[in-house]
Amino acid sequence: MGSRLENIRAWVGACIGLNVHDPTDFRQPLKAGMTITIEPGIYIRDENLGVRIEDDVLVTADGHRLMTEKLARNADEVEKVMARAGRTRSRNESILKISM
């Protein structure tokens, strides 16, 4: 098994605009009005496991605004969101079976 650090990958992400991944030159300074993603991720090959989190950030004249600030941020919050999604999916599958 290799070093833990070889499993971690993190990068700025991409610009958001007319396309999902607008091309940009990250050697240039960010300017007010630009929207970018911050996408830290970890991929553990030995465990066939990967997680990537995406935050969308608006660059402002005096800093930035985190556009995804209301999303789940810790493990407990994420688990609650996933449990709700599972219940909704099960309910929708049951409705689909009844209507067929």
C-alpha positions as CSV (number, residue, x, y, z in Angstrom):
1,M,0.0,0.0,0.0
2,G,1.4,3.4,-1.0
3,S,1.5,6.7,0.8
4,R,-1.9,8.2,2.0
5,L,-0.9,11.4,0.1
6,E,-1.0,9.7,-3.2
7,N,-4.7,9.2,-2.8
8,I,-5.6,12.8,-2.2
9,R,-6.3,15.1,-5.2
10,A,-7.5,18.7,-4.9
11,W,-7.7,21.4,-7.4
12,V,-9.5,24.7,-7.9
13,G,-12.0,23.2,-10.3
14,A,-13.5,25.1,-13.2
15,C,-15.2,28.3,-14.2
16,I,-18.9,28.3,-14.4
17,G,-20.5,30.3,-17.2
18,L,-22.4,29.5,-20.4
19,N,-20.9,26.0,-20.3
20,V,-20.7,23.7,-17.3
21,H,-16.9,23.9,-17.5
22,D,-16.0,27.2,-19.1
23,P,-12.3,27.4,-20.2
24,T,-10.1,29.8,-18.3
25,D,-6.5,30.6,-17.7
26,F,-5.9,30.2,-14.0
27,R,-2.6,31.9,-14.3
28,Q,-4.6,35.1,-14.6
29,P,-6.1,36.8,-11.4
30,L,-9.8,36.1,-10.7
31,K,-12.1,39.1,-11.3
32,A,-15.3,40.2,-9.7
33,G,-18.3,38.5,-11.3
34,M,-16.5,35.3,-12.1
35,T,-18.0,32.1,-10.8
36,I,-15.7,29.1,-10.0
37,T,-16.0,25.7,-8.4
38,I,-13.8,24.5,-5.6
39,E,-13.5,20.7,-5.9
40,P,-11.4,18.9,-3.3
41,G,-11.5,15.2,-3.7
42,I,-10.1,12.0,-2.3
43,Y,-9.8,8.8,-4.2
44,I,-8.5,5.6,-2.5
45,R,-7.6,3.1,-5.1
46,D,-7.1,0.2,-2.7
47,E,-10.6,0.6,-1.4
48,N,-12.3,1.5,-4.7
49,L,-13.6,4.6,-3.0
50,G,-13.8,8.2,-4.1
51,V,-15.5,11.3,-2.8
52,R,-15.5,14.8,-4.4
53,I,-17.2,17.8,-3.0
54,E,-18.0,20.8,-5.1
55,D,-18.6,24.3,-3.8
56,D,-19.6,27.1,-6.2
57,V,-18.0,30.5,-5.4
58,L,-18.8,33.9,-6.8
59,V,-15.8,36.3,-6.9
60,T,-16.9,39.7,-5.6
61,A,-15.2,43.1,-5.6
62,D,-14.4,42.7,-1.9
63,G,-13.8,38.9,-1.7
64,H,-16.2,36.1,-2.5
65,R,-19.6,34.6,-1.8
66,L,-20.0,30.9,-1.2
67,M,-23.1,30.1,-3.3
68,T,-23.4,26.6,-1.9
69,E,-23.2,27.6,1.8
70,K,-26.6,26.1,2.7
71,L,-25.6,22.6,1.6
72,A,-24.8,19.9,4.2
73,R,-21.3,20.3,5.5
74,N,-20.6,17.5,8.0
75,A,-21.1,13.8,8.0
76,D,-24.3,13.9,10.1
77,E,-25.9,16.4,7.8
78,V,-24.9,14.5,4.7
79,E,-26.3,11.3,6.2
80,K,-29.7,13.0,6.9
81,V,-29.8,14.3,3.3
82,M,-29.0,10.8,1.9
83,A,-31.6,9.2,4.1
84,R,-34.3,11.6,3.0
85,A,-33.3,11.0,-0.7
86,G,-33.6,7.2,-0.1
87,R,-37.1,7.5,1.4
88,T,-38.2,9.7,-1.5
89,R,-36.7,7.3,-4.1
90,S,-38.5,4.3,-2.4
91,R,-41.8,6.2,-2.3
92,N,-41.5,7.1,-6.0
93,E,-40.6,3.6,-7.0
94,S,-43.7,2.3,-5.1
95,I,-45.9,4.8,-6.9
96,L,-44.3,3.8,-10.3
97,K,-45.1,0.1,-9.6
98,I,-48.7,0.9,-8.6
99,S,-49.3,2.9,-11.8
100,M,-47.9,0.2,-14.1
